[in-house]
């Protein structure tokens, strides 16, 4: 961990890390992990994961100390006196989540979701609490084999239902894929083992194929004379499994098990690269998505396309800037990553990330208003749906909604009052039912009426957590 942290932390910031490690080692001196390792190996591993995300020194200290209040005699006051209030507050936040998990461990997943809702709201003041908890969960999943099968399955189910969508909601795609793969390993061990074996069996062949694809793309991009870095990336086992389920195909018929990622320096060069790729290789119909012009709510930006390099040779291509790639890898952690970098060269990057942090407030808004645990679960799981639709307001503003969204979802996304007063909708200048499923490119106009109010049957078809929570809140406050 220290070696990773050295690359971006000052010498002054590294000394508190050494003190935190020694403190944690003394506090956990007599404790062992379920697998027999000294307990301190766990906080050390968690801090290493956090350092890979380039989080600040305070978070790394908290990572090294995150179990001392829960599992030793150390108090919050002692921790505050030794390392300061900021570190103590993060550790206390993680401790509260740990204790809550223990309380609801044997309860239904919906009850766990309700407690998670409360805890997310409580810890939302400092998202580093959640980032630390995600790192803690990843290492716990990596060492899950030492636990009894029933406990492994329960923890894996909780991880897949709560932590995986939470990681995606925060834009932490690396952690999300790791947690999803590890969950599948214990929930569907035979499926996981079979897919792992099949992916390993043709890995060498796949690598040769990808090297050929990279060489072809490099040759067509060379005349552009712009900076590029091309790399191949394997799909995660869980994402391949999901694709098999979505497409109802066996492993052997899944074509894009790997993809090509192209990094460059500017947005203009991203589109120039896309044009060159499409000019030289046949695009697969309906495979192009522009997340640069219309970013995902969790900061993610990239161009996605799938092309046919030769007849039957399908390759997925992602194109993004180095900055976009950093945000895609680190998610909200990029907020602290850019705070730690130099003040001149990265000021624009920091401003961009700061401006985009507003989405986190909107993310938590529906949690504050949701009292139904199932609603919380459904809302979190919605984030695992990769399909989105892009719908225009009458003024030309673009709204991003989950696939299957309706004019009512659209209305609440624009403004709560518009949703409450909605009594009809026009899509592309034609009247439609309120349960009409919007598609990308639709232009939606909401018709309102004074004194109008939501209908309970809207809950049968609305798709977004925001719309559902606002409607439920209305009927709680205005019982029939």
N, C-alpha and C positions, 0 to 999 in steps of 0.2 A: 504493500500500500504506500509506504513512504516513498519508494522509487517512483511510483506513478504521480504522487503529489508534488515531488520535487520539480517536475517539468513546468508547473504553472503557479506554484506558491512561493512566496518570498521566504528567505531564511527565518525571518522573525515569525512567520506564520507556522513554520514547521516545528518550532520548539514546543508550542502547546500540544501538538499532535503526539510528540514523544511523551509528554507528561500524561496525556490522556491514556495512551497505551499502557504505561507503567501503572497508572491508577486502576485501570480495568483489570490488568493482570493480577494485581494484588487483591482486588475485590473478589475476583472469581477463582482465586488460587486453589481452593479445595473442590471446585466443581468440574464435572465432566459432562460432555455431550452424550446423547443416547448411544452414539456409535463408539464411545470410549475415548474420543479426543478431548484434550483440555478445553474447557468452555471458552477460553479467551480466543480460540481459533475462530469462533463464530463472529464476535464483534470485529475482529481483524478482517475477516472476509467481507463483512458488510461495508466496512470503511473502504476496502479496496474497490468494491463495486461503485460506491459513491465517488471515489477518486477517478474512476474511469469515465464518469459523467462530468468530471471537472467541477464538482460542487465546491463551495467555499470552505475555508478552514473550520468555521463554526459547525457546519454540517458534518464534516469528517470527524471532529471531536465528538459530536453527539453520536455518530455511528459507533465509535470505539466504546462509548459509555452507555449505549442505549438500553442495556439490560441491568445496570447496576442498581437502580431503584427497585425494579421488579424482583430481581433474584438474589440480592445481597442486603446487607444491613445499612447500606448507604442511603442517606435521605436527600431530598431535594435541596434542603438548606446547605448541606455539606457540598453538594455538587455546585450549587450557586456560588458558595464562598471560594471554591477551588477554581472554577472555570467560567463563572459569570452567569448572569440571568438568562442570556440568549440560549446558551448550550443547555442549561437546566430546563428551560421551557420546552425545547424540542424533545429532550429525553422524557419529560413528563407527558408530553402529548403521545409519544409512542407507547409509553407505559400504560396510559389509559386505554389505548386500542388493544394492547395485549391482554389487559385484565378483562375487557369487554368480550374479547374472543373466547377466553376461558369460561366466562359466565354462560355464553350461548353455544358452546361447542356441541352440545347434544341436542340442540333445538333445531327446528325446521329451518331450511335455508331462508325462508321468508322472514322469520324472526331475526335471523342474523342480518338480513338486509335492513330491517328497521333500525337495529342498533348501529349498523354502519352508517345509515343516513344521519343519525344524531351525531355520531363521532366525526364524520366528514365536515359537518357544519361547524362543530366545535373546534376542529383543527384547521379550518380553512384560512384562519388568520395568518398562518405560516405554512405554505404548501410544502416546505422542507420536511415537515413531520410526515406527510404522505410519501414523499420521495424516499425518506429513510425507511419507512415501513415496507415499501415495495422492494427495496434492496434487501431488507431483512427477510421478506418472504421468498425472494429468489434463492438466497443461500439455504434457507430452511427446506425449500423444495429440492435443492441439489443434494441434500443429506437426508431425504425423507426415507430412504431405504432402510434405515435403522429402526423405524417405528413399526408397530403391528399393522397388518393389512387394513383393518377397519379404520384405523386412525389415518393411514395414508390416503384412503379413498375420501374420507371426510374433508381432510385438508385440501386435497386436489380438487374436489368439487367446489369448495369455497373459493379456491384460487381461480378456477375457470369462470365461476359466476360473478365474482366480485373484483378480484385483483386484476385479471386480464382486461376487462373493459375499462377499469379505472386507469390502468397504464395507457391504454389507447386514448382515453379521454384527455389524458395529460400529454399526449404526443410522444410517449416514451416507447417507441416501436421496438427497440432492441429488447427492453425488459418484457414487453408484451409477448413477443415471439418466444422468448426463453420460458416464461411462465406457462404459456399455452402448450409448448412442447412437453414440459415436465408434467403438467396436469394430465395430458393424454397418456403419458408413459405409465401412470398409475391407475388411471380410470379405464383405459383400454389397452392393457399391456400386450395382448396378442396382436392387436392392430398396429400398435407402435413398433413392436419388434419386427413385424412383417414389413412395414414401410421402411424402417431403418435399414433392414437387410436388402430390400430391393433398391433403395437409393444408393446404398454403398456398392452394390453389385455392379451397377452401370456408371459409377462415379467417374472412373477413368475415361470411359467412352464419352461421357457428358463433358468432361473437362477438355478433351480434344475438340469436341464439337464447339464448345464455347470459345476456345482459343481461335478456331477458324472464324467464328462469327465476329469476334473482336477484331481480328486482322482485317476482315472485309469492311467493317465499319470504319476502322482507322484509315483505310485506303481511300474511302469516299470523303472523309472529313479533312484529310490532309490538305487539299487545295484551299480550304477555307482559311488556313493559316491563323487559327485562333487557339488559345490554350485549352486543352482537353485532357482529362484523365479518365480512361475507360477501365472498368473492372467487371468481372463476372460475379454474380451473387446467387447462391443456392437458395431455393425456397425452404422454409421451415417445414418440418414434418407435419405439424398441425395445420398449416395453411394448405399443404397438399391434400391432407385428409378432408378438410372442409371443401376444397375444390372437387374432390371425388364425390362428396355427398351432394353438392349443389348441382353438378353436371350429371349425376347418376352414371358415372363412368368408373371402370376399374383403373387401377394404377397405370396399367400398360397403355391406356388411351389418353392419359394426361400428357399434353405435349410440352408445356412450358414449365418444366421442373426447375429451371434456372433462368436467370435473366441477365441483361447487360445494363450497367449503370454508367452514364456519361456525366462527368462533372466539368463545369466550365466557370468563367468568371463573371459573366453578366447575363441579364435576362435576354437582351438582344441576341447574344450568342446561343442561348438555349433554343430560341426559335429558328435561328439559322441552321443549327444542328438538326432540328426536327425536319426542316425543309429538305436538307440533304439526305437524311435517312429515308424519308418518304419518296424522294425523287429516284432513289436507287434501289429501294426494296418495296415490294408491294404491301401496303398496310392491310391488316385484317379488318374487315368492316366492323364498325361500332366498337373498336378497341381503343380509340383515342380519348383521353381525358386530360383537360387542361386545369391542373390544380395551381398553376401560377396565376393565371387571370382570376380564377375563383378558388382561393385557398380553402382548405378544410378549416373547421372551427378551432382545431387544436394546433394551429400554426403551420401545418404541413403544406409544402408547396413542391410541385414537380410536374413535369410533363410525362404522361404515361401513354405508350403506344405498343402495339404488337405488330410485327412485320414478318413477311415470308421471305427468308433469305434465299431460298430455292424451293422448288415444288415440294410441299410437305414439311419443310424445315421452318418451324415457327419459333420466333424468339421475342420475348418481352423486353422492351427498352424503356428505361427511365432516364430523363434528362433534367438536370437541376444545377444551380450554382453551388459553390462550396458552402456559402452561408446557408442556403436552403437545406443542404445535406446535414450540416451541423444541427439545425433545428429539428430535422427529421430524426436524427439519432438521439438528441438530448431532450427534445420537447421543452417543457417549461424549465428544465434545468439550464437551458441556454440563457435564461434570464441572468443566472449567477455566472455562467461562463463568460458572458460579455462584460459583466461588471468587473471581472478580474483582469480583463485585458487592457491594453494601453488606452489612454483617454482620447488620443487623436485619431488613430487609424480605424478604430471600431466604434466611434461615437454614433454613426448612422445605424450600425447594427444594433447597438444597445437601444437606441430610440425606437427602432422597428419592433424589437421584442417587447419593450415596455408598452408600446401602443397596443400590441396584440394580447397583452395579459388581460385585457378587459373581458375576453371570452370566458375566463375562469369564473368571473362573478356571475355571468349568465348561466354557466353550467351548474352552479350551486343554488341558483334561485329556485329551481323546481324542487330541489331537495328540501329546502326550507318549507315549501308549501305542501309537500307530499306526506300524507299520514298513512297511506296504504303501502305496506311492505312490497306487495306484488308490483305496485306501480314503480317503486324504486328499482326492483329487479328488471322490469321491462325496460325502464329508461336506460339502465346501464347496458343491457343487452342490445338495445338499439344501436349503441356505439359500435357493436361488432358487425353491423350491416355495412358492407362496403359500398353498396349502391346508393347513390344520391340522385336527386333531381334538381335542376336549376330552373327556377321559375321567375319570370319578370313581373315587377309591379307595373302599373300603368305609366309610371314615369321612367321606366327602363332600369330600375335598380334590380339587381339579381339577388334572389333568396335561395339559400341551399337548404334542402329538406331531405329527410330519409325517403327512399323509394316507397311508394304507397301512400304518401301524404295527400291530404285533401285540401280544398279551399279553406276549411275551418283551421287546419294546421297553419296554412299560409297566413290567415288573418291574425292568429295569435302571435305568429312570428314577427309580423309587422308591428303590432301593438296590442296590448291586452284589451284596451277599450274597443278596438276594431273587432276583436274576436267576440267580445260580449254583445256587440250590437249587430253582428252579422246576421242577415236574414236571407241572403241569396248570393250567387256568384256568377260572373261571366268569365269564361275562359276563351281567349281568342275571339272576343266579341259575341260569343254564343252563351246563352243561359245553360248552366249545368246544375246537377244535383249537388248538394253539399258533401255527399260521400264520393264524389267523382275523384278518381285517382289521377293526380297531376303527373305530367311527363315533362322531361327537359324541353325547354323552349316555349312552354306555355306562357301566355301573358294573362295574369289573373287579376280581376277587378272585383272587389268585395262590395256588395250592396248592403247598406245599413238602414236601420229604422229606429227612430227615437223610441225608447221604452222597450226595445227588443232585449231579450235575455237568452242565455244558453239553454239548450234542451238536453235532458239526460241521455237521450238516444245518441247524441254526438259521441258519447264515450264508447259506443259500439264500433266507431270507425276512425276516430282520430288516431294519428300515428306518433306524434311527437310528445315527449314527456312534458314540455312546456304547456301545450294545449290541454293535455289530460289533467295536469295539476291545477291549472287555472279554473277549469270547469268544475272539478271536484271541490275546490276551495269555495267557489261561488255557491254550490248547493249546501256545503257545510254552514256557510254564513246566512244562507237564505232557504232554510228548510221549508218544504211544502206545507 
